[in-house]
């Protein structure tokens, strides 16, 4: 589906325009800092597996962009701190990333009957995310993500 989506972005973008993609590097997380965060990582990994989602798409996107016709392609790896030790950046990153993890609630709760071994009720999910958020705040946890950008050539 990435090839189709990138093709549509190319089609809709004006010549000379830029696309910017931001993808979390799920294969390179530094979040396993306690029992709650370990469970959150396992829960999300299982969801990606069960939904047949591509966790390493950031490695493939530059080639897909090139094949589609984009030029001047760049891929940059960044870390977003999630702990208090990084000051306000860490606190803001923690809040943002925890909100992103909370967005997985509905699909994870739908997977309860499909083998989700981590939580059975919404309150358990909420408590798990809250616990992970506190673990991240108290540590040097960080999430890695790629910024990938490319230009549609001028005609």
C-alpha positions as CSV (number, residue, x, y, z in Angstrom):
1,X,0.0,0.0,0.0
2,X,3.0,2.3,0.5
3,X,3.7,2.3,-3.2
4,X,0.1,3.3,-4.0
5,X,0.1,6.1,-1.3
6,X,3.5,7.5,-2.5
7,X,2.3,7.4,-6.1
8,X,-0.8,9.4,-5.1
9,X,1.3,11.9,-3.2
10,X,3.5,12.3,-6.3
11,X,0.5,12.8,-8.5
12,X,-1.1,15.4,-6.3
13,X,2.1,17.3,-5.5
14,X,3.0,20.3,-7.7
15,X,6.2,20.0,-9.7
16,X,9.1,21.2,-7.5
17,X,7.0,20.5,-4.4
18,X,8.3,18.6,-1.4
19,X,6.9,15.6,0.6
20,X,8.0,15.0,4.2
21,X,7.3,11.8,6.0
22,X,7.8,11.1,9.7
23,X,8.1,7.5,10.7
24,X,8.8,6.0,14.2
25,X,11.6,3.4,14.0
26,X,9.8,0.6,15.8
27,X,12.8,-1.7,15.2
28,X,15.1,0.6,17.2
29,X,13.1,1.7,20.3
30,X,14.8,2.6,23.6
31,X,11.7,2.3,25.6
32,X,12.0,-0.9,27.5
33,X,12.8,0.6,30.9
34,X,10.4,-1.2,33.2
35,X,7.5,-3.7,33.3
36,X,4.8,-1.4,32.0
37,X,6.9,-0.1,29.0
38,X,8.0,-3.7,28.2
39,X,4.3,-4.7,28.0
40,X,3.4,-1.7,25.8
41,X,6.2,-2.5,23.4
42,X,5.0,-6.2,23.2
43,X,1.4,-5.1,22.8
44,X,2.2,-2.8,19.9
45,X,4.5,-5.3,18.3
46,X,1.7,-7.9,18.4
47,X,-0.7,-5.5,17.0
48,X,1.6,-4.7,14.0
49,X,2.1,-8.4,13.5
50,X,-1.6,-9.3,13.7
51,X,-2.6,-6.4,11.4
52,X,0.3,-7.2,9.0
53,X,1.7,-3.7,9.3
54,X,5.2,-3.0,8.2
55,X,7.3,-1.9,11.2
56,X,10.4,-1.1,9.2
57,X,8.9,1.0,6.5
58,X,11.4,3.8,7.2
59,X,14.1,1.7,5.6
60,X,12.0,1.1,2.5
61,X,10.5,4.5,1.9
62,X,13.6,6.2,0.2
63,X,13.6,3.4,-2.4
64,X,9.8,3.7,-3.0
65,X,10.2,7.5,-3.3
66,X,13.0,7.0,-5.9
67,X,11.1,4.4,-7.9
68,X,8.1,6.7,-8.0
69,X,10.2,9.5,-9.5
70,X,11.1,11.7,-6.5
71,X,14.5,13.3,-6.4
72,X,16.8,14.9,-3.7
73,X,15.7,12.2,-1.2
74,X,16.9,12.5,2.4
75,X,16.4,10.3,5.4
76,X,17.5,11.6,8.8
77,X,17.3,9.6,12.1
78,X,16.4,11.6,15.2
79,X,15.8,10.8,18.8
80,X,13.0,12.2,20.9
81,X,13.7,12.1,24.6
82,X,10.9,10.9,26.9
83,X,12.4,11.5,30.3
84,X,12.5,14.4,32.8
85,X,16.3,14.4,32.5
86,X,15.9,16.1,29.1
87,X,14.0,18.9,30.6
88,X,10.9,20.3,28.9
89,X,11.8,18.5,25.7
90,X,11.6,15.2,27.5
91,X,8.3,16.1,29.2
92,X,6.8,17.2,26.0
93,X,8.1,14.2,24.1
94,X,6.7,11.9,26.8
95,X,3.2,13.5,26.6
96,X,3.2,13.3,22.8
97,X,4.5,9.7,22.6
98,X,2.1,8.5,25.3
99,X,-0.8,10.0,23.4
100,X,0.4,8.2,20.3
101,X,0.5,4.9,22.2
102,X,-3.0,5.6,23.6
103,X,-4.3,6.0,20.0
104,X,-3.7,2.2,19.6
105,X,-6.4,1.5,22.3
106,X,-9.3,0.7,20.0
107,X,-7.5,-1.7,17.7
108,X,-5.8,-3.4,20.7
109,X,-9.1,-3.8,22.5
110,X,-10.6,-5.3,19.4
111,X,-7.8,-7.8,19.5
112,X,-8.7,-9.1,23.0
113,X,-10.5,-12.1,21.5
114,X,-7.7,-12.5,18.9
115,X,-4.9,-13.2,21.4
116,X,-4.0,-10.0,23.1
117,X,-2.3,-11.3,26.3
118,X,-1.6,-7.9,27.8
119,X,-4.9,-6.3,28.7
120,X,-8.5,-7.4,28.7
121,X,-10.3,-4.2,29.8
122,X,-9.9,-0.6,28.8
123,X,-8.9,0.4,32.3
124,X,-6.1,-2.1,32.2
125,X,-5.0,-0.5,28.9
126,X,-5.2,3.0,30.4
127,X,-3.3,1.9,33.5
128,X,-0.6,0.2,31.4
129,X,0.0,3.4,29.3
130,X,0.0,5.6,32.5
131,X,2.6,3.2,34.1
132,X,4.8,3.2,31.0
133,X,4.6,7.0,30.8
134,X,5.9,7.3,34.4
135,X,8.7,4.8,33.6
136,X,9.7,6.8,30.6
137,X,9.7,10.1,32.6
138,X,11.9,8.6,35.3
139,X,14.5,7.3,32.7
140,X,16.5,8.3,29.7
141,X,14.1,6.6,27.4
142,X,13.8,7.9,23.8
143,X,12.0,7.1,20.7
144,X,13.8,7.1,17.4
145,X,12.1,8.3,14.3
146,X,13.0,9.1,10.7
147,X,12.3,12.3,8.8
148,X,12.2,11.4,5.2
149,X,11.8,14.1,2.6
150,X,12.0,14.3,-1.2
151,X,11.2,16.6,-4.1
152,X,9.0,16.1,-7.1
153,X,11.1,17.2,-10.0
154,X,10.2,20.3,-12.0
155,X,8.8,19.5,-15.4
